[in-house]
Amino acid sequence: MARKATKQDAIDRAKKAAPTYVDLGQKGLIRKYFLNGDVSGGGVYLWESREAAEAWYTNEWYDWIEERFSARPKLSFFDNYVVVDNLADEVRIDGANWTPAP
């Protein structure tokens, strides 16, 4: 049974992969979170559009991930209409700032 990677191992792997995702900013990737789960890792990606995401997730991408991690990735797509961003101290609805009523 697979075990959770140590924090340092997860960070080291993410540091090696991060430059690939920095370059994807030009292709619509807004943000990627690297995840370290109890039995596997993963990621949460925030894209400008579904079309931008689908342009990245090609058959070649599936093969690349499977080769690196010995498992075929599973994707789920979600629409995101509302963001509470406490770091930026704002709420956005469909990308526009929104101020809740007091």
C-alpha positions as CSV (number, residue, x, y, z in Angstrom):
1,M,0.0,0.0,0.0
2,A,1.3,3.4,-0.9
3,R,2.2,5.8,1.9
4,K,2.0,9.5,2.2
5,A,5.1,11.3,1.0
6,T,7.0,13.3,3.6
7,K,6.5,17.0,3.5
8,Q,10.0,17.5,2.2
9,D,9.6,14.9,-0.5
10,A,6.3,16.5,-1.6
11,I,8.0,20.0,-1.7
12,D,11.0,18.7,-3.6
13,R,8.8,17.1,-6.3
14,A,6.6,20.2,-6.6
15,K,9.7,22.4,-6.9
16,K,10.9,20.2,-9.9
17,A,7.5,20.5,-11.5
18,A,6.6,24.1,-10.8
19,P,8.5,25.7,-13.8
20,T,6.3,23.7,-16.2
21,Y,3.2,25.4,-14.6
22,V,4.7,28.9,-14.4
23,D,5.1,28.7,-18.2
24,L,1.4,27.8,-18.5
25,G,0.4,31.2,-17.3
26,Q,0.5,32.3,-20.9
27,K,-1.9,29.5,-21.8
28,G,-4.5,30.3,-19.3
29,L,-3.4,28.7,-16.0
30,I,-4.1,31.0,-13.2
31,R,-3.1,28.9,-10.2
32,K,-2.1,25.3,-9.4
33,Y,-2.1,23.8,-5.9
34,F,0.1,20.7,-5.4
35,L,-1.6,18.2,-3.0
36,N,-0.1,15.6,-0.8
37,G,-2.7,13.0,0.2
38,D,-2.5,10.0,2.5
39,V,-2.0,7.5,-0.4
40,S,-1.4,9.7,-3.4
41,G,-0.7,13.2,-4.6
42,G,-2.6,15.5,-7.0
43,G,-3.4,19.0,-7.9
44,V,-6.1,21.6,-8.1
45,Y,-5.8,23.8,-11.2
46,L,-7.6,27.1,-11.7
47,W,-7.9,28.0,-15.4
48,E,-9.1,31.0,-17.2
49,S,-11.6,28.8,-19.1
50,R,-12.5,25.2,-19.7
51,E,-11.2,25.5,-23.2
52,A,-7.7,26.5,-21.9
53,A,-7.8,23.5,-19.5
54,E,-8.8,21.1,-22.2
55,A,-6.0,22.3,-24.5
56,W,-3.5,21.2,-21.8
57,Y,-5.1,17.9,-20.9
58,T,-4.2,16.1,-24.1
59,N,-3.6,12.3,-24.5
60,E,0.1,13.2,-24.3
61,W,-0.4,14.8,-20.9
62,Y,-2.3,11.7,-19.6
63,D,0.6,9.5,-20.9
64,W,3.2,11.8,-19.4
65,I,1.5,11.8,-15.9
66,E,1.0,8.0,-16.1
67,E,4.7,7.5,-16.9
68,R,5.9,9.7,-14.0
69,F,3.5,8.4,-11.3
70,S,2.6,4.9,-12.6
71,A,-1.1,5.8,-12.5
72,R,-3.5,7.2,-15.1
73,P,-4.8,10.6,-13.8
74,K,-8.5,11.2,-13.2
75,L,-9.9,14.7,-13.9
76,S,-13.0,16.4,-12.6
77,F,-14.1,19.7,-13.9
78,F,-16.0,22.3,-11.8
79,D,-17.3,25.7,-12.7
80,N,-16.3,28.4,-10.3
81,Y,-18.5,31.5,-10.0
82,V,-17.7,32.8,-6.5
83,V,-14.3,33.2,-4.8
84,V,-13.7,34.3,-1.2
85,D,-10.0,35.5,-1.2
86,N,-9.0,36.3,2.3
87,L,-5.4,37.0,1.3
88,A,-6.6,39.8,-1.1
89,D,-9.5,40.7,1.3
90,E,-12.1,40.4,-1.5
91,V,-15.0,38.4,-2.8
92,R,-15.3,38.0,-6.6
93,I,-18.4,36.9,-8.5
94,D,-17.8,36.0,-12.1
95,G,-14.4,37.8,-11.7
96,A,-15.8,41.1,-10.5
97,N,-15.3,42.4,-7.0
98,W,-18.4,42.1,-4.8
99,T,-19.0,43.6,-1.3
100,P,-21.4,41.8,0.9
101,A,-24.0,43.8,2.7
102,P,-23.1,44.6,6.3
